[in-house]
Amino acid sequence: MVNIKRWFCHAFMPPWRWRVLFPKAVLTDIEKAIKHSEHQHNGELRFAVENALVLGKVWRGMSARQRAIEVFSNLRVWDTEENSGVLIYLLLADREVHIVADRGITKRVAQAEWDAIAEGMQQEFKRGDFLRGSLQGIERITMLLSAHFPAGVDNRNELSNKPVIVK
């Protein structure tokens, strides 16, 4: 069954909305936070923001979580030597944050921990503070990854730190 209210939210989400919530300065700060984070562990972070889903996907009932997994694959977050990629995915039309971790990390960190971080980010976003929510989420992820994947001698950057605007 199609959720008509959700369909309308996606249909009428302004294509420029992400620019208001994530202006260039905020995206730059997120990129710097990811770079700083990755010096502390062997994980690889990606940050993706999507305004709204293609209406056909909404009509077929694709959830924000399913889309996050699809974006995880499309951005090749899984393509790291230690299977230690993590995607932070925001779907603005649904007002949801999802964190998807690669198989090397899911062996050590329970999904409930990622969900708690995502919930904290969503709370800040509800207050309208997208920078603070993003940076706090990255910091909490840094603490988890530092504990489970401490930085080694050969801690190279395998994935871009630049946030992605999914179109």
C-alpha positions as CSV (number, residue, x, y, z in Angstrom):
1,M,0.0,0.0,0.0
2,V,1.3,3.4,-1.0
3,N,1.6,6.0,1.7
4,I,0.1,9.0,0.0
5,K,1.4,11.5,2.5
6,R,4.9,10.2,2.1
7,W,4.5,10.4,-1.7
8,F,3.5,14.0,-1.5
9,C,6.4,14.9,0.8
10,H,8.8,13.5,-1.8
11,A,6.9,14.9,-4.8
12,F,6.9,18.4,-3.4
13,M,10.4,18.5,-1.7
14,P,12.1,21.5,-3.3
15,P,15.2,20.3,-5.2
16,W,17.3,23.1,-3.5
17,R,16.3,22.2,0.0
18,W,19.6,20.5,0.8
19,R,21.4,23.8,0.0
20,V,19.5,25.6,2.8
21,L,20.2,22.9,5.4
22,F,23.7,22.0,4.2
23,P,25.3,25.2,2.7
24,K,28.9,25.0,1.5
25,A,30.4,26.0,4.9
26,V,28.5,23.1,6.6
27,L,29.6,20.6,4.0
28,T,33.2,21.8,4.4
29,D,33.1,21.4,8.2
30,I,31.7,17.9,7.7
31,E,34.5,17.0,5.3
32,K,37.1,18.3,7.8
33,A,35.4,16.3,10.6
34,I,35.6,13.1,8.6
35,K,39.2,13.7,7.7
36,H,40.0,14.3,11.4
37,S,38.0,11.2,12.4
38,E,39.8,8.9,10.0
39,H,43.2,9.8,11.5
40,Q,41.9,8.1,14.7
41,H,40.8,4.7,13.3
42,N,41.1,2.5,10.2
43,G,37.4,3.0,9.3
44,E,36.3,5.0,6.2
45,L,33.3,7.4,6.6
46,R,31.0,8.6,3.8
47,F,28.3,11.2,4.4
48,A,25.4,11.4,1.9
49,V,22.4,13.7,1.8
50,E,19.4,13.1,-0.5
51,N,16.5,15.5,-0.9
52,A,13.8,13.0,-2.0
53,L,13.5,9.6,-3.7
54,V,12.4,9.2,-7.3
55,L,8.6,8.9,-7.0
56,G,8.5,5.4,-8.5
57,K,10.6,4.2,-5.6
58,V,8.3,5.9,-3.1
59,W,5.3,4.4,-5.0
60,R,6.9,0.9,-4.7
61,G,7.4,1.4,-1.0
62,M,11.2,1.7,-0.8
63,S,12.1,2.7,2.7
64,A,14.8,5.2,3.7
65,R,16.8,2.3,5.1
66,Q,16.6,0.3,1.8
67,R,17.7,3.4,0.0
68,A,20.6,3.9,2.4
69,I,21.8,0.4,1.6
70,E,21.5,1.1,-2.1
71,V,23.5,4.3,-1.7
72,F,26.1,2.4,0.4
73,S,26.5,0.1,-2.6
74,N,26.5,2.9,-5.3
75,L,29.2,4.9,-3.4
76,R,31.2,1.7,-3.0
77,V,31.5,2.2,0.7
78,W,32.0,-1.6,0.9
79,D,35.2,-1.4,-1.2
80,T,37.8,-1.0,1.6
81,E,40.6,-3.3,2.4
82,E,39.3,-4.1,5.9
83,N,35.6,-3.9,5.1
84,S,35.5,-1.0,7.5
85,G,33.3,1.5,5.6
86,V,30.5,3.4,7.2
87,L,27.8,5.5,5.5
88,I,25.8,8.2,7.2
89,Y,22.7,8.7,5.0
90,L,20.1,11.5,5.4
91,L,16.9,11.4,3.5
92,L,15.4,14.9,3.9
93,A,11.9,14.2,2.7
94,D,11.5,11.4,5.3
95,R,13.5,13.3,7.9
96,E,15.4,10.1,8.6
97,V,19.1,9.3,9.2
98,H,20.5,5.8,8.7
99,I,24.0,4.5,9.3
100,V,25.1,1.5,7.3
101,A,28.3,-0.2,8.2
102,D,30.3,-2.8,6.2
103,R,30.6,-6.4,7.3
104,G,33.9,-6.0,9.0
105,I,32.4,-3.5,11.4
106,T,29.0,-5.2,11.9
107,K,30.9,-8.2,13.4
108,R,32.0,-5.9,16.2
109,V,29.4,-3.1,16.5
110,A,25.7,-3.9,17.0
111,Q,23.1,-2.1,14.8
112,A,21.5,-0.7,17.9
113,E,24.6,1.4,18.5
114,W,24.4,2.9,15.0
115,D,20.7,3.5,15.4
116,A,21.3,5.4,18.7
117,I,23.8,7.6,16.9
118,A,21.3,8.2,14.0
119,E,18.6,9.0,16.6
120,G,20.8,11.6,18.2
121,M,21.5,13.2,14.9
122,Q,17.8,13.3,14.0
123,Q,17.1,15.1,17.3
124,E,19.6,17.8,16.5
125,F,18.2,18.1,13.0
126,K,14.6,18.5,14.4
127,R,16.0,21.5,16.3
128,G,17.3,22.8,13.0
129,D,21.0,22.4,13.8
130,F,22.3,20.3,10.9
131,L,25.9,21.2,11.5
132,R,25.8,20.2,15.2
133,G,23.9,17.0,14.5
134,S,26.3,16.0,11.8
135,L,29.4,16.7,13.8
136,Q,28.1,15.0,16.9
137,G,27.2,11.9,14.9
138,I,30.7,11.8,13.3
139,E,32.3,12.2,16.7
140,R,30.2,9.3,18.2
141,I,31.1,7.2,15.2
142,T,34.8,8.1,15.7
143,M,34.7,6.9,19.3
144,L,33.2,3.5,18.2
145,L,35.6,3.0,15.4
146,S,38.6,4.0,17.4
147,A,37.7,1.4,20.0
148,H,37.2,-1.4,17.4
149,F,39.5,-0.3,14.5
150,P,42.3,1.7,16.0
151,A,44.5,3.6,13.6
152,G,47.4,1.6,12.3
153,V,50.8,2.6,10.8
154,D,49.4,2.3,7.3
155,N,46.2,4.3,7.8
156,R,45.6,5.5,4.2
157,N,42.4,7.3,3.0
158,E,40.6,4.8,0.8
159,L,37.3,6.8,0.2
160,S,36.6,10.5,-0.4
161,N,35.9,12.5,2.7
162,K,33.7,15.0,0.8
163,P,30.0,14.8,1.5
164,V,27.8,13.6,-1.4
165,I,24.6,15.1,-2.5
166,V,22.7,12.2,-4.0
167,K,20.7,13.3,-7.1
